[in-house]
Amino acid sequence: MNVKVYNQEGKEVGSVELKAEVFGVEPNESLVHQYIVNYLARQRQGNSSTKTRTDVRGGGRKPWRQKGTGRARAGTIRSPLWRGGGIVFGPQPRSYGSKFPQKMKRQALQSILSDKAARECIRVVDQIKFDKPYTKDMIAMLSKLELEGKKCLVLEEGINKSLELSCRNLQKVLFSRASLTNGYDMLNADYLLITKAGLEKVQEVFS
C-alpha cells in the first residue's frame, strides 16, 4: 500500500510504501480490546492505603485485665472493633496490571495501524521543523494538511522539542516518539500524522 507524502505546506512531494506486515494485517478486534483493557489497568495508580491494627499508633498495652471486670476481653485499643482502630481488609498499594505477551501486544498494535491505513487516516510528512516552539505554526500546518480541528497523534522518530512544545497547548493534538507510542493513543486519535523518519521507526519497531 502506498500513501502520499506531503511537506509542511501541504503540498504533495512523493509517496512511500507501507509494509504489509505492519499496515496490511486483518484487524483483530478481540485482541485490541484485551490490549486496551490491560493498558488502562496499568495506568491506575493503585496507591490507596489504609492502616491495619498493626499499623495504627498506640494500643500496645492491654486496656484492662482479662478477667473479673465484667467487660468483654480486649487486648488492644487499636482493634478494628474500636473507634480509632485499624481497618479490616482495607485497600493496600498494588498494581492493577497483568502480564500481556509481547507477541500479542505487537499484533494488537499492527491491527490498529492496519485499521488506520485501511480508513486512510494516516498522513505522512517528509519532515516537521519549526525554528522555535510556536502553536500558531502547528495550527497553520494542520490546516494545510486538512487536519485542523481533528484529533491527531503526531509521531516523530526521535526527540523534537520544538514540535513537542508546539503541540502541547492544542487540546486535540498529542505528540509522541514513534518507538514509544501506545495503542490507546493511536486508537483515540482520528488521524496519525507521521514524519517520514517516524514511519520508518514504526515499521522497524512493530514489524
C-alpha positions as CSV (number, residue, x, y, z in Angstrom):
1,M,0.0,0.0,0.0
2,N,1.3,3.4,-1.0
3,V,0.5,6.7,0.8
4,K,1.2,10.2,-0.3
5,V,4.0,12.2,1.3
6,Y,3.4,15.9,2.0
7,N,5.6,18.8,3.1
8,Q,4.8,21.3,5.8
9,E,3.0,23.5,3.3
10,G,0.5,20.7,2.5
11,K,1.9,20.1,-1.0
12,E,2.4,16.5,-2.3
13,V,6.1,15.7,-2.7
14,G,6.1,12.0,-3.3
15,S,4.8,8.7,-1.9
16,V,6.0,6.0,0.4
17,E,5.1,2.3,0.6
18,L,3.7,0.9,3.9
19,K,4.9,-2.5,5.0
20,A,2.1,-5.1,4.6
21,E,3.2,-6.9,7.8
22,V,2.5,-3.7,9.8
23,F,-0.2,-1.9,7.9
24,G,-1.8,-4.7,6.0
25,V,-2.9,-7.3,8.5
26,E,-6.5,-8.3,9.3
27,P,-7.6,-6.3,12.4
28,N,-8.3,-8.4,15.4
29,E,-10.9,-6.5,17.5
30,S,-10.8,-9.0,20.3
31,L,-7.1,-8.7,20.7
32,V,-7.2,-4.9,20.6
33,H,-9.9,-4.9,23.3
34,Q,-7.6,-7.1,25.5
35,Y,-4.7,-4.8,24.9
36,I,-6.7,-1.6,25.7
37,V,-8.2,-3.1,28.9
38,N,-4.7,-4.2,30.0
39,Y,-3.2,-0.8,29.1
40,L,-5.8,1.2,31.1
41,A,-5.4,-1.1,34.1
42,R,-1.7,-0.4,34.1
43,Q,-2.4,3.3,34.2
44,R,-4.2,3.1,37.6
45,Q,-2.0,4.3,40.4
46,G,-3.1,1.7,42.9
47,N,-1.6,3.7,45.8
48,S,-4.6,3.7,48.1
49,S,-3.5,2.7,51.5
50,T,-5.2,2.0,54.9
51,K,-3.7,1.0,58.3
52,T,-4.4,-2.3,59.8
53,R,-4.4,-2.9,63.6
54,T,-0.6,-3.4,63.5
55,D,0.0,0.0,61.7
56,V,-2.1,2.2,63.9
57,R,-0.1,4.1,66.5
58,G,-0.6,3.0,70.1
59,G,-2.5,0.1,71.6
60,G,0.5,-1.7,72.9
61,R,-0.9,-2.0,76.5
62,K,-3.8,-4.3,77.3
63,P,-6.6,-1.9,78.3
64,W,-7.8,-3.9,81.3
65,R,-7.2,-7.3,82.9
66,Q,-8.5,-10.4,81.2
67,K,-11.0,-11.5,83.9
68,G,-13.0,-10.0,86.7
69,T,-14.1,-6.7,85.3
70,G,-17.4,-7.9,83.8
71,R,-16.4,-6.4,80.4
72,A,-15.6,-8.2,77.2
73,R,-12.0,-9.3,76.8
74,A,-9.8,-6.7,75.0
75,G,-6.1,-6.9,74.0
76,T,-5.6,-3.6,72.4
77,I,-7.5,-0.3,71.9
78,R,-6.5,-0.4,68.2
79,S,-8.7,-3.4,67.4
80,P,-10.9,-2.9,64.3
81,L,-13.9,-3.0,66.7
82,W,-12.8,0.1,68.4
83,R,-13.1,3.7,67.3
84,G,-9.7,4.8,66.0
85,G,-8.7,1.2,65.4
86,G,-7.3,-0.5,62.3
87,I,-9.2,-1.2,59.1
88,V,-10.1,-4.8,58.2
89,F,-9.2,-5.8,54.6
90,G,-8.8,-2.1,53.5
91,P,-7.1,-1.2,50.2
92,Q,-3.3,-1.6,50.1
93,P,-0.8,-0.4,47.4
94,R,-1.0,-2.7,44.5
95,S,-0.6,-3.0,40.7
96,Y,-3.8,-3.5,38.7
97,G,-1.9,-4.5,35.6
98,S,-1.5,-8.1,34.4
99,K,1.0,-9.8,32.1
100,F,0.5,-9.3,28.4
101,P,2.7,-11.2,26.0
102,Q,4.9,-9.1,23.7
103,K,3.7,-11.0,20.7
104,M,0.1,-10.3,21.4
105,K,0.9,-6.6,22.0
106,R,2.7,-6.3,18.7
107,Q,-0.3,-8.0,16.9
108,A,-2.7,-5.6,18.6
109,L,-0.7,-2.5,17.5
110,Q,-0.5,-3.9,14.0
111,S,-4.3,-4.3,14.0
112,I,-4.7,-0.7,15.0
113,L,-2.2,0.6,12.4
114,S,-3.8,-1.5,9.7
115,D,-7.2,-0.2,10.5
116,K,-6.0,3.4,10.3
117,A,-4.3,2.7,6.9
118,A,-7.5,1.0,5.6
119,R,-9.6,4.0,6.5
120,E,-7.0,6.4,5.1
121,C,-6.4,8.1,8.4
122,I,-2.6,8.3,8.1
123,R,-0.8,11.5,6.9
124,V,2.9,11.3,6.1
125,V,5.0,14.4,6.2
126,D,8.6,14.5,4.9
127,Q,9.8,16.4,8.0
128,I,8.4,18.8,10.5
129,K,10.8,21.6,11.5
130,F,10.0,24.8,13.4
131,D,12.6,27.5,14.2
132,K,11.1,27.8,17.7
133,P,8.1,26.4,19.5
134,Y,5.0,28.2,18.2
135,T,1.5,26.9,18.5
136,K,0.3,29.0,15.6
137,D,2.8,27.3,13.2
138,M,1.4,23.9,14.2
139,I,-2.2,25.1,13.7
140,A,-1.2,26.5,10.2
141,M,0.4,23.2,9.2
142,L,-2.6,21.2,10.3
143,S,-4.9,23.5,8.4
144,K,-2.8,23.0,5.2
145,L,-3.0,19.2,5.7
146,E,-6.8,19.4,6.3
147,L,-6.4,18.2,9.8
148,E,-7.5,21.3,11.7
149,G,-10.0,20.5,14.5
150,K,-9.4,16.8,14.3
151,K,-7.8,14.6,17.0
152,C,-4.2,13.9,15.8
153,L,-1.4,11.9,17.1
154,V,2.0,13.3,15.9
155,L,4.7,10.6,15.6
156,E,8.3,11.6,15.2
157,E,11.4,9.4,15.0
158,G,13.2,11.0,18.0
159,I,13.3,14.0,20.3
160,N,11.9,17.1,18.6
161,K,11.4,19.7,21.4
162,S,10.1,22.5,19.2
163,L,7.5,20.2,17.7
164,E,6.5,18.8,21.1
165,L,6.1,22.2,22.7
166,S,4.2,23.5,19.6
167,C,1.7,20.6,20.1
168,R,1.4,20.9,23.9
169,N,-1.2,23.7,24.0
170,L,-3.5,22.1,21.4
171,Q,-6.2,20.1,23.1
172,K,-6.7,17.6,20.3
173,V,-3.1,17.2,19.3
174,L,-0.7,14.8,21.0
175,F,3.0,14.3,20.4
176,S,4.8,11.0,20.9
177,R,8.0,9.4,19.8
178,A,7.3,6.6,17.3
179,S,9.1,3.9,19.2
180,L,7.3,4.8,22.5
181,T,3.8,5.3,21.3
182,N,0.9,3.1,22.6
183,G,-2.2,1.6,21.0
184,Y,-4.6,3.6,23.2
185,D,-3.4,7.0,21.9
186,M,-3.4,5.7,18.3
187,L,-6.9,4.3,18.7
188,N,-8.1,7.5,20.3
189,A,-6.8,9.7,17.5
190,D,-8.8,10.4,14.3
191,Y,-5.6,10.7,12.3
192,L,-1.9,9.7,12.6
193,L,0.4,12.4,11.5
194,I,3.8,10.7,10.9
195,T,7.1,12.1,9.7
196,K,8.9,10.0,7.1
197,A,11.6,9.1,9.7
198,G,8.9,8.3,12.2
199,L,7.2,6.0,9.8
200,E,10.5,4.1,9.2
201,K,10.8,3.7,13.0
202,V,7.2,2.5,13.4
203,Q,7.8,-0.2,10.7
204,E,11.1,-1.2,12.3
205,V,9.7,-1.5,15.8
206,F,6.3,-3.0,15.1
207,S,7.1,-5.4,12.3
